[in-house]
Amino acid sequence: MSLQEDFRKKNKPVNIKALFDFVMGLIYAVVGAVLAISKFIGLEITFPPPDIVTVFGIGAFLYGAFRIFRGFKTYKNPS
């Protein structure tokens, strides 16, 4: 392998869509996890009922996991 080929492999461009999916997925997953366990950690959210907050938190966490998976898939197979 020549030096030029090695340089090209190390400096491949960053896929912005994959990076955005990773970051937003992480945000959704963290917020969803905090909302899902809010009643166990003593966080009191007054407007929606606590059951709705838990269901929304689980949904947000699952959506965040999906975004992270999609970002990983996009990063591996850019199209």
C-alpha positions as CSV (number, residue, x, y, z in Angstrom):
1,M,0.0,0.0,0.0
2,S,1.4,3.4,-1.0
3,L,1.5,6.4,1.3
4,Q,-1.1,8.2,-0.8
5,E,-3.6,5.3,-0.4
6,D,-3.0,5.2,3.3
7,F,-3.6,9.0,3.6
8,R,-7.0,8.7,1.7
9,K,-8.2,5.9,4.0
10,K,-7.4,7.9,7.1
11,N,-9.0,11.2,5.9
12,K,-12.3,10.0,4.6
13,P,-15.1,12.6,4.7
14,V,-17.4,12.8,7.7
15,N,-21.0,11.8,6.9
16,I,-23.1,14.6,8.4
17,K,-26.4,12.7,8.2
18,A,-24.9,9.8,10.2
19,L,-23.4,12.2,12.8
20,F,-26.7,14.1,13.2
21,D,-28.5,10.8,13.7
22,F,-26.0,9.7,16.4
23,V,-26.3,13.0,18.3
24,M,-30.1,13.3,18.0
25,G,-30.6,9.7,18.9
26,L,-28.4,10.1,22.0
27,I,-30.5,13.2,23.0
28,Y,-33.8,11.4,22.5
29,A,-32.6,8.3,24.3
30,V,-31.3,10.3,27.3
31,V,-34.5,12.4,27.6
32,G,-36.7,9.3,27.1
33,A,-34.8,7.4,29.8
34,V,-35.1,10.3,32.3
35,L,-38.8,10.6,31.6
36,A,-39.4,6.8,31.8
37,I,-37.7,6.6,35.2
38,S,-38.9,10.0,36.5
39,K,-41.2,8.7,39.1
40,F,-38.5,6.5,40.5
41,I,-35.9,9.2,40.8
42,G,-38.3,11.7,42.4
43,L,-38.8,14.0,39.4
44,E,-42.3,15.4,39.6
45,I,-44.0,16.4,36.3
46,T,-47.3,17.9,37.0
47,F,-49.2,18.5,33.7
48,P,-49.7,15.1,32.1
49,P,-50.4,12.1,34.3
50,P,-47.4,10.1,35.4
51,D,-48.4,7.1,33.3
52,I,-48.5,9.2,30.2
53,V,-45.0,10.6,31.0
54,T,-43.7,7.0,31.4
55,V,-45.2,5.9,28.1
56,F,-43.9,8.9,26.3
57,G,-40.4,8.4,27.8
58,I,-40.3,4.8,26.6
59,G,-41.4,5.9,23.2
60,A,-38.7,8.6,23.1
61,F,-36.1,6.1,24.2
62,L,-37.1,3.6,21.5
63,Y,-37.0,6.4,18.9
64,G,-33.6,7.4,20.1
65,A,-32.3,3.9,19.8
66,F,-33.7,3.7,16.2
67,R,-32.0,7.0,15.3
68,I,-28.7,5.7,16.7
69,F,-29.1,2.4,14.7
70,R,-30.0,4.4,11.5
71,G,-26.9,6.6,12.0
72,F,-24.7,3.6,12.4
73,K,-26.2,2.0,9.3
74,T,-25.8,5.2,7.3
75,Y,-22.2,5.5,8.5
76,K,-21.3,2.0,7.4
77,N,-23.1,2.1,4.0
78,P,-23.2,5.7,2.7
79,S,-25.4,6.1,-0.3
